[in-house]
Amino acid sequence: MRFQLTPEQVPEDMRWLCEIVGMQHFLEIIDMAGGEFIYLPKRETLEKPLRHEAIRREYDGTNARQLSRKYGITERHVRTIVKDMFPKQ
């Protein structure tokens, strides 16, 4: 038997998720993963490979400084990202 759970009955430390995804999706999540520990990575972690791909695509050998400013990283990091694009000599 299922009861009609309301957002007010959701534990306070979980209400944020209920508010973001809505009550129906919240219930689906707890039905599927209730009792499990779920790690949610930072958005930055998920986007990092996309940023690196964009840097590799835009890098022309002379624009490390511009890319570092555009993506908020150091020039050194830009060079680290693109170093595998060029064979070692």
SVG drawing of the C-alpha trace seen along z (x, -y; Angstrom):
<svg xmlns="http://www.w3.org/2000/svg" viewBox="-2 -36 65 38">
<polyline fill="none" stroke="black" stroke-width="0.4" points="0.0,0.0 1.3,-3.5 0.6,-6.5 0.3,-10.1 3.6,-11.6 3.7,-15.4 6.8,-17.6 6.2,-18.7 6.6,-15.1 9.9,-14.7 12.9,-14.9 14.1,-18.5 17.6,-17.6 16.1,-16.0 13.5,-18.7 16.0,-20.5 16.0,-17.6 12.2,-17.3 11.9,-21.0 14.3,-20.8 13.0,-17.7 9.4,-17.7 7.6,-15.3 6.9,-12.6 10.5,-12.4 11.7,-12.5 9.5,-9.5 10.9,-7.7 14.4,-8.4 13.8,-7.0 11.9,-4.0 15.0,-3.2 17.8,-4.2 16.4,-4.5 18.9,-3.4 21.8,-3.7 24.7,-6.2 24.7,-8.3 27.7,-10.5 26.8,-13.5 29.9,-15.0 30.3,-18.7 29.1,-20.1 32.7,-21.3 33.9,-17.7 31.4,-16.6 32.1,-19.5 35.9,-19.3 36.3,-16.8 34.1,-19.1 36.3,-22.0 39.4,-20.1 37.9,-19.0 37.0,-22.6 40.6,-23.8 42.1,-21.1 39.8,-22.1 40.5,-25.8 44.3,-25.6 46.4,-26.7 49.8,-26.7 49.9,-30.4 46.8,-31.1 47.4,-29.5 47.1,-32.9 43.7,-33.7 42.4,-30.2 43.6,-30.4 41.6,-33.7 38.5,-32.3 38.3,-29.1 39.7,-30.5 42.7,-28.3 46.5,-29.0 48.5,-29.0 50.5,-26.1 47.3,-24.1 46.3,-24.8 49.7,-23.5 49.2,-20.4 45.8,-19.8 47.1,-20.1 50.5,-18.4 49.3,-15.1 48.3,-16.7 52.0,-17.0 54.4,-14.1 57.5,-14.3 60.6,-15.1"/>
</svg>
